[in-house]
């Protein structure tokens, strides 16, 4: 992952015994590892990583994993069992079948994937915020969106386990035991899937059939590569195998980094347990909850009548399915990423009463020559004054949601001694807060109205 990434080095820099056992298993299951690279727990930025013996050009295959070596609901020893109970295993996450497969394989010493699980003794997981105390999450991450995401995750996990998983495993007492295959194990396996799994892109015919995503799967060796935003390798899917391939030249002695996607630091910390220090994460984002925009519009109302207009328009936006209570407007370093929703909301909230009547009568449909375009930073600074005032108040409210201000976070980052005193959790949380606040302060500058 990042320069401090997904997996820590093993204590004392010693390579764990499970690694040779795992690499021997890889040969048996026909996983091919390029002889120019090696897996190490000593030289990587985070526990296990893949590094180079020799220079690699762009386009070189680092490893090739046959589909028979993948661990999924379709390759597990209990595949038939899962297929038999498929109708009862549907869930919001879509992960239940894989998680039950992992529960079985991870606790079966004779599992074909036992050497793979041996890399993570007792299924140790990345230090995800879901395993922190609630007080620590709020102290370090208030305002970032992570505490809310974790709360939702924990609620969904408990609900899935209680209503779907537990009834399933109780039907097969000769294969499962609720004491061994517990909610605690289920949570650790959710974290395991969050941090290490891959999802195959949909084919066109699958999209046509209405599928949103394919279930995740575990990909040995490929999941050992750490992540940085500016990565040098990616995973390719073929009918026969999955291949990790370099996307640019990698010099001898360097680590090979994969990408987990264009993710902001809050997403990386939430799902993988790390974040990248500014300015390394070029995909940094901040999410402003949609109701914050309504709150800002109400603050700008100068009378009860104007406040009633704001509430009426917000109700209309909800009717149009433009806004949701749990939705968010996303901003990146270069501007708004949820451009259509943000433009529609700000325009409607800033309309005159007459314009809103026309808009409402047309149910949101406008003339074809209606101005569209992006909401990049340059465009944000050129918006009509009423629009900028509303966005400015919205950014002010978002900034107030944090427990610390930008200046104090900057001071710690500028003081190398103070930064070194921080724990890993404190550092990663600082990266998240700082990156988000920089984007919000940039938005404040772009939307400021000169006196």
C-alpha positions as CSV (number, residue, x, y, z in Angstrom):
1,X,0.0,0.0,0.0
2,X,1.5,3.4,0.8
3,X,4.9,4.3,2.1
4,X,3.4,3.1,5.3
5,X,1.0,0.6,4.0
6,X,-1.4,-2.2,4.3
7,X,0.9,-4.7,6.2
8,X,3.6,-4.1,8.7
9,X,7.0,-5.8,8.8
10,X,7.2,-8.8,11.0
11,X,8.7,-8.0,14.4
12,X,12.5,-7.8,14.3
13,X,12.6,-7.9,10.5
14,X,12.5,-11.7,10.5
15,X,10.6,-13.6,7.7
16,X,8.0,-15.8,9.2
17,X,8.2,-19.5,8.7
18,X,4.7,-19.6,7.0
19,X,6.1,-17.7,4.0
20,X,8.3,-20.5,2.6
21,X,5.4,-22.9,3.2
22,X,3.1,-20.6,1.3
23,X,5.5,-20.2,-1.6
24,X,5.9,-24.0,-1.9
25,X,2.1,-24.3,-2.0
26,X,2.1,-21.7,-4.8
27,X,4.2,-24.0,-6.9
28,X,1.9,-26.9,-6.2
29,X,-1.2,-25.0,-7.4
30,X,0.6,-23.7,-10.5
31,X,0.9,-20.0,-9.4
32,X,3.8,-18.7,-11.4
33,X,6.0,-16.1,-9.9
34,X,8.4,-14.2,-12.1
35,X,12.0,-15.2,-11.1
36,X,13.0,-11.5,-11.3
37,X,10.8,-10.8,-8.2
38,X,10.5,-12.1,-4.7
39,X,8.1,-11.9,-1.7
40,X,9.5,-10.4,1.5
41,X,8.4,-9.4,4.9
42,X,11.8,-7.7,5.6
43,X,12.1,-5.1,2.8
44,X,8.5,-4.2,2.1
45,X,6.8,-1.1,3.4
46,X,4.1,-3.2,5.1
47,X,4.5,-6.8,6.3
48,X,4.6,-8.9,3.1
49,X,5.3,-7.2,-0.2
50,X,6.7,-8.1,-3.7
51,X,10.1,-6.6,-4.7
52,X,12.4,-6.9,-7.6
53,X,15.7,-8.7,-8.1
54,X,16.2,-7.2,-11.5
55,X,14.9,-4.3,-13.6
56,X,11.4,-4.8,-15.0
57,X,10.0,-3.1,-18.1
58,X,6.4,-2.0,-18.4
59,X,4.1,-4.8,-19.4
60,X,6.0,-7.6,-17.6
61,X,4.0,-10.3,-15.9
62,X,4.9,-10.4,-12.2
63,X,2.7,-13.4,-11.3
64,X,0.1,-15.5,-12.9
65,X,-2.6,-17.1,-10.8
66,X,-4.8,-19.9,-12.4
67,X,-8.5,-19.6,-11.5
68,X,-8.3,-23.0,-9.8
69,X,-6.1,-21.4,-7.1
70,X,-8.6,-18.6,-6.4
71,X,-10.6,-18.9,-3.2
72,X,-14.3,-18.0,-3.7
73,X,-17.7,-19.4,-3.1
74,X,-17.3,-21.3,-6.4
75,X,-14.0,-23.0,-5.5
76,X,-14.5,-23.8,-1.8
77,X,-14.9,-27.3,-0.4
78,X,-18.4,-26.4,0.5
79,X,-19.4,-25.1,-2.9
80,X,-22.3,-27.6,-3.2
81,X,-23.6,-26.6,0.3
82,X,-23.6,-22.9,-0.6
83,X,-25.3,-23.6,-3.9
84,X,-28.0,-25.6,-2.2
85,X,-28.7,-22.8,0.2
86,X,-28.1,-19.9,-2.3
87,X,-31.7,-18.5,-2.0
88,X,-31.2,-18.0,1.7
89,X,-27.8,-16.3,1.5
90,X,-28.8,-13.2,-0.3
91,X,-27.6,-10.1,1.5
92,X,-27.1,-6.4,1.0
93,X,-23.3,-6.8,0.9
94,X,-23.3,-9.7,-1.4
95,X,-20.4,-11.2,0.6
96,X,-22.2,-13.8,2.7
97,X,-21.5,-16.8,0.6
98,X,-17.8,-16.0,0.4
99,X,-17.6,-15.3,4.1
100,X,-19.2,-18.6,5.0
101,X,-16.7,-20.3,2.7
102,X,-13.8,-18.5,4.4
103,X,-15.2,-19.4,7.9
104,X,-15.0,-23.0,6.9
105,X,-11.7,-23.0,5.0
106,X,-9.9,-20.9,7.6
107,X,-10.8,-23.2,10.5
108,X,-10.1,-26.5,8.6
109,X,-6.5,-27.5,9.1
110,X,-6.8,-29.8,6.1
111,X,-8.1,-27.1,3.8
112,X,-6.4,-26.9,0.4
113,X,-5.8,-23.2,1.2
114,X,-4.3,-23.8,4.7
115,X,-0.9,-22.5,3.6
116,X,-2.5,-19.3,2.3
117,X,-4.3,-18.7,5.7
118,X,-1.0,-19.5,7.4
119,X,0.3,-16.1,6.3
120,X,-2.2,-14.5,8.7
121,X,-2.0,-16.5,12.0
122,X,-5.3,-16.5,13.9
123,X,-6.6,-14.5,11.0
124,X,-5.0,-11.3,12.2
125,X,-6.5,-8.4,10.4
126,X,-5.3,-4.9,9.3
127,X,-5.8,-2.4,12.1
128,X,-9.1,-1.1,10.7
129,X,-11.1,1.5,12.5
130,X,-13.9,-1.0,13.0
131,X,-11.7,-2.6,15.6
132,X,-10.9,0.7,17.4
133,X,-13.1,1.8,20.3
134,X,-15.9,4.2,19.5
135,X,-14.3,6.9,21.6
136,X,-11.0,6.6,19.7
137,X,-12.8,6.7,16.3
138,X,-14.6,9.9,17.3
139,X,-11.5,11.5,18.9
140,X,-9.3,10.9,15.8
141,X,-11.8,10.9,12.9
142,X,-14.7,13.1,13.9
143,X,-16.0,14.9,10.7
144,X,-14.3,12.6,8.3
145,X,-17.2,10.2,7.6
146,X,-15.3,7.2,8.9
147,X,-17.1,6.8,12.3
148,X,-20.5,6.8,10.5
149,X,-19.3,4.3,7.8
150,X,-17.9,2.0,10.6
151,X,-21.1,2.2,12.6
152,X,-23.1,1.2,9.5
153,X,-20.7,-1.7,8.8
154,X,-20.9,-3.1,12.3
155,X,-24.7,-2.9,12.3
156,X,-24.9,-4.7,8.9
157,X,-22.4,-7.4,10.0
158,X,-24.3,-8.2,13.1
159,X,-27.6,-8.2,11.2
160,X,-26.2,-10.5,8.4
161,X,-24.6,-12.9,10.9
162,X,-27.7,-13.1,13.1
163,X,-30.3,-13.4,10.4
164,X,-28.5,-15.2,7.6
165,X,-25.2,-16.8,8.6
166,X,-26.2,-18.3,12.0
167,X,-29.3,-20.0,10.7
168,X,-27.3,-21.5,7.9
169,X,-24.5,-22.9,10.0
170,X,-26.9,-24.3,12.5
171,X,-28.4,-26.4,9.7
172,X,-25.1,-28.2,9.3
173,X,-23.8,-29.0,12.9
174,X,-21.4,-31.6,11.5
175,X,-19.5,-28.9,9.6
176,X,-20.0,-25.7,11.6
177,X,-20.0,-24.8,15.3
178,X,-21.5,-21.4,16.4
179,X,-18.9,-21.2,19.2
180,X,-16.0,-21.6,16.7
181,X,-17.7,-19.9,13.7
182,X,-18.8,-16.9,15.8
183,X,-19.7,-13.3,15.2
184,X,-16.2,-12.3,16.2
185,X,-14.7,-14.5,13.5
186,X,-17.2,-13.2,11.0
187,X,-16.2,-9.6,11.7
188,X,-12.5,-10.5,11.3
189,X,-13.2,-12.2,8.0
190,X,-15.2,-9.2,6.8
191,X,-12.1,-7.1,7.5
192,X,-10.0,-9.8,5.7
193,X,-12.2,-9.5,2.6
194,X,-12.3,-5.7,2.8
195,X,-8.5,-5.6,2.9
196,X,-7.4,-8.4,0.6
197,X,-10.1,-9.4,-1.8
198,X,-10.5,-8.5,-5.5
199,X,-13.6,-8.0,-7.6
200,X,-13.6,-9.0,-11.3
201,X,-15.0,-6.3,-13.7
202,X,-18.3,-7.1,-15.3
203,X,-18.6,-8.2,-18.9
204,X,-21.0,-6.3,-21.1
205,X,-23.6,-9.2,-21.1
206,X,-23.5,-9.3,-17.3
207,X,-24.2,-5.6,-17.2
208,X,-27.1,-6.1,-19.6
209,X,-28.5,-8.7,-17.2
210,X,-28.7,-6.0,-14.5
211,X,-25.8,-7.1,-12.4
212,X,-24.0,-4.4,-10.4
213,X,-20.9,-6.2,-9.3
214,X,-19.5,-9.7,-9.1
215,X,-18.8,-11.3,-5.7
216,X,-15.3,-10.7,-4.3
217,X,-12.7,-13.4,-4.3
218,X,-9.3,-14.1,-2.7
219,X,-6.3,-14.0,-5.0
220,X,-3.2,-15.5,-3.5
221,X,0.1,-13.6,-4.2
222,X,-1.7,-10.7,-5.9
223,X,-3.1,-9.7,-2.5
224,X,0.5,-9.4,-1.1
225,X,1.2,-6.3,-3.2
226,X,0.9,-3.1,-1.3
227,X,-0.8,0.0,-2.6
228,X,0.1,3.5,-3.5
229,X,-2.0,6.0,-5.5
230,X,0.8,6.3,-8.1
231,X,1.3,2.6,-8.5
232,X,3.4,0.6,-10.9
233,X,1.3,-2.6,-11.5
234,X,-2.3,-3.7,-11.9
235,X,-4.3,-6.9,-12.0
236,X,-5.5,-8.2,-15.4
237,X,-8.3,-10.8,-15.8
238,X,-8.3,-13.6,-18.5
239,X,-10.5,-16.6,-18.8
240,X,-7.7,-18.9,-17.7
241,X,-5.9,-16.9,-15.0
242,X,-5.4,-13.5,-13.3
243,X,-2.1,-11.8,-14.0
244,X,-0.3,-8.9,-12.1
245,X,1.4,-6.8,-14.7
246,X,3.8,-3.8,-14.4
247,X,2.3,-0.6,-15.8
248,X,5.7,1.2,-16.0
249,X,9.3,0.3,-15.5
250,X,10.4,-0.8,-12.0
251,X,14.1,-0.7,-11.0
252,X,15.9,-3.6,-9.3
253,X,15.4,-3.4,-5.5
254,X,12.2,-1.5,-5.7
255,X,8.8,-2.6,-4.4
256,X,6.0,-3.3,-6.8
257,X,2.8,-1.6,-5.9
258,X,-0.7,-2.4,-7.0
259,X,-3.7,-0.1,-6.9
260,X,-7.0,-0.6,-5.0
261,X,-8.7,2.0,-7.1
262,X,-9.0,5.8,-7.0
263,X,-9.6,6.1,-3.3
264,X,-9.4,9.0,-0.9
265,X,-7.6,8.6,2.3
266,X,-10.8,8.1,4.4
267,X,-11.7,5.2,2.2
268,X,-8.2,3.6,2.5
269,X,-8.3,3.9,6.2
270,X,-11.8,2.6,6.5
271,X,-11.3,-0.4,4.3
272,X,-7.6,-1.2,4.5
273,X,-6.3,0.4,7.7
274,X,-3.8,2.9,6.3
275,X,-3.6,6.3,4.6
276,X,-1.1,8.2,2.5
277,X,0.6,11.3,3.7
278,X,-0.1,14.5,1.7
279,X,0.5,15.1,-1.2
280,X,1.0,11.4,-2.2
281,X,-2.6,10.5,-2.6
282,X,-3.7,12.2,-5.8
283,X,-7.2,10.8,-5.3
284,X,-7.9,12.5,-2.0
285,X,-11.5,13.4,-1.5
286,X,-13.9,14.9,1.1
287,X,-17.6,14.1,1.3
288,X,-20.0,16.7,2.5
289,X,-23.3,15.1,3.7
290,X,-26.2,16.3,1.5
291,X,-28.3,17.6,4.4
292,X,-25.4,20.0,5.2
293,X,-26.3,21.9,2.0
294,X,-29.9,22.3,3.2
295,X,-28.7,23.4,6.6
296,X,-26.5,26.1,4.9
297,X,-29.4,27.2,2.8
298,X,-31.6,27.6,5.9
299,X,-28.9,29.6,7.6
300,X,-28.9,32.0,4.7
301,X,-32.7,32.4,4.9
302,X,-33.6,35.9,6.1
303,X,-37.2,35.2,7.0
304,X,-39.6,32.4,7.9
305,X,-41.0,32.6,4.4
306,X,-37.5,32.1,2.8
307,X,-36.9,29.1,5.2
308,X,-40.2,27.6,4.1
309,X,-39.1,27.9,0.4
310,X,-35.8,26.1,1.2
311,X,-37.7,23.2,2.8
312,X,-40.1,23.0,-0.1
313,X,-37.3,22.9,-2.6
314,X,-35.4,20.3,-0.6
315,X,-38.5,18.2,-0.5
316,X,-38.8,18.5,-4.3
317,X,-35.1,17.5,-4.7
318,X,-35.9,14.4,-2.6
319,X,-38.9,13.7,-4.7
320,X,-36.7,13.9,-7.8
321,X,-34.2,11.5,-6.1
322,X,-31.4,14.0,-6.4
323,X,-30.7,14.1,-2.7
324,X,-30.8,11.4,0.0
325,X,-30.4,11.7,3.8
326,X,-27.3,9.4,3.7
327,X,-26.0,10.9,0.4
328,X,-23.0,13.1,0.0
329,X,-21.5,15.7,-2.3
330,X,-17.9,14.6,-3.2
331,X,-15.1,17.1,-3.8
332,X,-11.6,16.2,-4.9
333,X,-8.4,18.3,-5.3
334,X,-9.6,19.6,-8.7
335,X,-13.2,20.3,-7.9
336,X,-16.6,18.6,-7.4
337,X,-16.9,15.0,-8.4
338,X,-20.7,14.8,-8.0
339,X,-21.2,17.6,-10.5
340,X,-24.7,16.9,-11.7
341,X,-26.3,16.5,-8.3
342,X,-24.4,19.5,-6.8
343,X,-25.3,21.8,-9.8
344,X,-29.0,20.8,-9.7
345,X,-29.3,21.4,-5.9
346,X,-27.5,24.7,-5.8
347,X,-29.3,26.0,-8.8
348,X,-32.7,25.0,-7.5
349,X,-32.0,26.4,-4.0
350,X,-30.9,29.7,-5.4
351,X,-33.8,30.2,-7.9
352,X,-36.3,33.0,-7.6
353,X,-39.8,32.0,-6.7
354,X,-40.9,32.4,-10.3
355,X,-38.1,30.3,-11.7
356,X,-38.9,27.6,-9.2
357,X,-42.6,27.5,-10.2
358,X,-41.5,27.0,-13.8
359,X,-39.0,24.4,-12.9
360,X,-41.4,22.5,-10.7
361,X,-44.1,22.6,-13.4
362,X,-41.7,21.0,-15.9
363,X,-40.7,18.4,-13.2
364,X,-37.0,19.4,-13.5
365,X,-36.8,19.2,-17.3
366,X,-35.1,22.2,-19.0
367,X,-34.3,23.5,-22.4
368,X,-31.6,21.7,-24.4
369,X,-29.5,24.8,-24.4
370,X,-29.4,24.9,-20.5
371,X,-25.8,25.5,-19.4
372,X,-24.1,22.4,-18.2
373,X,-20.4,21.7,-17.9
374,X,-18.1,20.6,-15.1
375,X,-17.6,22.0,-11.7
376,X,-13.9,22.0,-11.5
377,X,-12.0,24.6,-9.4
378,X,-12.0,27.2,-12.1
379,X,-15.7,26.8,-12.8
380,X,-16.5,26.9,-9.0
381,X,-14.8,30.3,-8.7
382,X,-16.9,31.7,-11.6
383,X,-20.4,30.6,-10.3
384,X,-23.1,33.2,-9.7
385,X,-22.6,35.0,-6.3
386,X,-25.7,33.4,-4.8
387,X,-24.4,30.0,-5.6
388,X,-20.9,30.7,-4.2
389,X,-22.4,32.1,-1.0
390,X,-24.4,28.9,-0.5
391,X,-21.4,26.7,-1.2
392,X,-19.2,28.8,1.1
393,X,-21.6,28.4,4.0
394,X,-21.8,24.7,3.3
395,X,-18.0,24.4,3.4
396,X,-17.9,26.4,6.6
397,X,-20.4,24.0,8.3
398,X,-18.3,21.0,7.0
399,X,-15.1,22.4,8.5
400,X,-16.8,22.9,11.9
401,X,-17.7,19.2,12.0
402,X,-14.0,18.3,12.8
403,X,-12.5,18.2,16.3
404,X,-9.3,20.0,15.1
405,X,-8.6,22.8,12.7
406,X,-6.3,22.8,9.7
407,X,-3.7,25.0,11.3
408,X,-3.1,22.6,14.2
409,X,-2.9,19.6,11.9
410,X,-0.5,21.4,9.7
411,X,1.7,22.3,12.7
412,X,2.1,18.6,13.7
413,X,2.9,17.7,10.1
414,X,5.6,20.4,10.0
415,X,7.1,19.3,13.3
416,X,9.0,16.0,12.5
417,X,9.5,15.3,16.2
418,X,5.9,15.8,17.1
419,X,4.8,13.7,14.1
420,X,7.1,10.8,15.2
421,X,5.5,10.9,18.6
422,X,2.1,9.9,17.1
423,X,0.9,6.4,17.1
424,X,0.1,4.7,13.8
425,X,-3.6,5.3,14.2
426,X,-3.0,8.9,15.0
427,X,-0.8,9.4,11.9
428,X,-3.2,7.8,9.6
429,X,-6.1,9.8,11.0
430,X,-4.1,13.0,10.7
431,X,-3.5,12.3,7.0
432,X,-7.3,11.8,6.5
433,X,-8.3,14.9,8.4
434,X,-5.6,17.1,6.9
435,X,-6.3,16.1,3.3
436,X,-10.0,16.6,3.7
437,X,-9.6,20.0,5.3
438,X,-7.3,21.2,2.6
439,X,-9.9,20.5,0.0
440,X,-12.6,22.2,2.1
441,X,-10.4,25.3,2.7
442,X,-9.7,25.4,-1.0
443,X,-13.5,25.4,-1.6
444,X,-13.8,28.3,0.9
445,X,-11.3,30.3,-1.1
446,X,-12.9,29.5,-4.5
447,X,-16.4,30.5,-3.3
448,X,-15.4,33.6,-1.2
449,X,-17.2,36.8,-2.2
450,X,-15.0,39.9,-2.1
451,X,-16.3,42.6,0.3
